[in-house]
């Protein structure tokens, strides 16, 4: 669903009451046509639709649903850890790819590559890369990332940034970073991303 709104503005064009104009006996302009612009509908020809009794259009809001179908496809690869719950490794939706949060797990064992922030961050990025690859994308396709980390030392954030920077060329994706109390399986870091296809 989408919300649309339009502010009041004054039109300097002839106005016509559509109820009257569309009656066969009172229609002076057979070329009168209705045209939609987003959520504003106007009548074409030499006149404009009168939306209210005053000459100024009143503000309005429209709630509409799109009839366009969203093509949604799950992405799965054995080269990255399996999902830990009822979710997909990634979802392709039209021209976007939504990659679920990746942990620093070794795909074959499901165990952490190490107990260090360096090792887990490096493995997270490798796992993300495999999911991107399985989707027909790569690191250069990523437009947004979200990092969730459980860091005991603020110096660890510098380490995360150094590893992260190796994978993304300029311009780097937009990013949000959150320090959290706990992550699944007591991971030190989790990163998710959105990529353009």
C-alpha positions in Angstrom: 0.0 0.0 0.0 1.1 3.5 -0.6 0.0 6.9 0.9 -0.1 9.9 -1.4 -0.9 13.5 -0.4 -1.1 16.8 -2.3 -1.2 20.3 -0.9 -3.7 23.0 -1.8 -2.8 25.0 -4.9 -4.7 27.4 -7.1 -5.2 26.5 -10.7 -5.6 29.2 -13.3 -7.7 27.2 -15.8 -11.4 26.8 -16.5 -13.1 24.5 -14.0 -15.9 22.1 -14.8 -18.2 20.1 -12.5 -17.6 16.5 -13.7 -21.1 15.4 -12.7 -22.6 17.9 -15.1 -19.8 17.6 -17.8 -20.2 13.8 -18.1 -24.0 13.9 -18.7 -24.5 13.3 -22.5 -26.8 16.3 -23.0 -24.4 18.7 -21.2 -21.0 17.6 -22.6 -19.7 20.4 -24.7 -16.3 18.7 -25.2 -16.4 15.2 -26.6 -12.6 15.0 -26.2 -12.8 15.3 -22.4 -10.7 12.6 -20.9 -9.7 11.6 -17.3 -6.0 11.4 -16.6 -4.4 10.2 -13.4 -1.1 11.6 -12.0 -0.1 9.5 -9.0 -2.9 10.0 -6.7 -4.3 13.2 -8.2 -6.8 12.8 -11.0 -7.5 15.6 -13.4 -9.8 15.9 -16.4 -8.1 16.8 -19.7 -9.3 18.7 -22.7 -9.8 22.4 -22.2 -11.0 22.1 -18.6 -10.0 20.7 -15.3 -11.9 18.7 -12.8 -13.5 20.7 -9.9 -12.7 18.7 -6.8 -14.4 21.0 -4.3 -17.0 23.8 -4.3 -14.3 26.5 -3.9 -11.8 27.5 -6.6 -8.9 26.2 -4.5 -8.3 22.5 -4.4 -8.5 21.1 -0.9 -5.7 18.9 0.5 -6.4 15.2 0.2 -4.8 11.9 0.9 -5.3 8.7 -1.0 -4.6 5.2 0.2 -4.1 2.9 -2.8 -2.8 -0.6 -3.4 -0.6 -1.5 -6.3 -1.8 -4.1 -8.8 1.7 -4.7 -9.9 3.0 -8.1 -8.8 6.2 -8.4 -6.9 8.4 -11.2 -8.1 9.8 -12.8 -5.0 12.4 -15.6 -5.1 14.4 -17.3 -2.3 18.1 -17.6 -2.8 20.0 -20.5 -1.2 23.6 -21.7 -1.4 25.5 -24.4 0.4 28.6 -22.2 0.3 27.2 -20.1 3.1 25.7 -21.2 6.4 22.1 -22.4 6.4 19.5 -20.1 7.9 19.1 -20.7 11.7 15.3 -20.3 11.6 12.3 -19.8 9.4 13.9 -17.4 7.0 15.9 -17.4 3.7 19.5 -16.7 3.2 18.3 -14.0 0.8 15.3 -12.9 -1.2 15.2 -11.5 -4.7 12.3 -9.0 -5.1 12.1 -7.4 -8.5 15.4 -5.6 -8.9 16.6 -5.8 -5.3 18.3 -8.5 -3.2 17.8 -8.6 0.5 20.5 -10.7 2.3 19.7 -11.9 5.8 22.1 -11.2 8.6 25.3 -13.3 8.2 27.3 -14.7 11.0 31.0 -15.8 11.1 30.1 -19.5 10.8 31.9 -22.0 8.7 29.3 -23.4 6.2 30.4 -27.0 6.4 30.5 -27.3 10.2 28.1 -24.6 11.4 30.7 -23.6 14.0 32.4 -20.2 14.3 35.6 -19.7 12.4 37.2 -18.3 15.6 36.3 -16.5 18.8 37.9 -13.2 17.6 36.2 -10.2 16.1 38.8 -10.3 13.2 38.0 -13.9 12.3 34.3 -13.6 12.6 34.1 -10.4 10.6 36.2 -11.9 7.8 34.0 -15.0 7.7 30.8 -12.9 7.7 32.1 -11.0 4.6 33.0 -14.3 2.9 29.6 -15.8 3.7 27.8 -12.6 2.4 29.9 -12.8 -0.8 28.8 -16.4 -1.5 25.1 -15.4 -1.1 25.6 -12.4 -3.4 27.3 -14.6 -5.9 24.5 -17.2 -5.8 22.1 -14.3 -6.5 24.0 -13.0 -9.5 25.4 -10.0 -7.6 28.7 -9.1 -5.9 30.0 -6.6 -3.4 29.8 -3.8 -5.9 26.1 -4.3 -6.1 25.5 -3.6 -2.4 23.7 -0.3 -1.7 23.1 -0.7 2.0 24.4 -2.7 4.9 23.5 -3.0 8.6 26.1 -4.1 11.1 25.1 -5.4 14.5 28.0 -6.0 16.8 28.6 -7.1 20.3 31.9 -5.4 21.1 33.5 -5.2 24.5 36.2 -2.8 23.3 35.6 0.2 21.1 39.0 -0.5 19.4 37.3 -3.6 17.9 35.1 -1.2 15.8 38.3 0.1 14.0 39.2 -3.6 13.2 35.7 -4.2 11.8 36.0 -1.1 9.6 39.4 -2.1 8.3 38.1 -5.6 7.3 34.8 -4.2 5.9 36.7 -1.6 3.7 38.6 -4.4 1.9 35.3 -5.7 0.4 33.6 -2.5 -0.7 35.1 -0.1 -3.3 34.1 3.6 -3.5 31.4 4.6 -3.3 30.9 2.5 -0.2 27.3 1.4 0.5 25.1 3.3 2.9 25.4 1.8 6.4 23.8 1.6 9.8 25.7 0.2 12.7 24.2 -0.9 16.1 25.9 -2.2 19.2 23.7 -4.9 20.7 23.6 -6.8 23.9 23.5 -10.3 22.3 23.5 -12.0 18.9 22.4 -15.5 17.8 24.8 -18.2 19.0 26.7 -15.5 20.9 28.2 -14.2 17.7 30.4 -11.1 18.0 29.1 -9.6 14.7 26.2 -9.9 12.2 25.9 -8.1 8.9 23.0 -7.9 6.5 22.8 -6.1 3.2 20.6 -4.9 0.3 21.9 -5.1 -3.2 20.7 -3.8 -6.6 20.4 -6.4 -9.3 
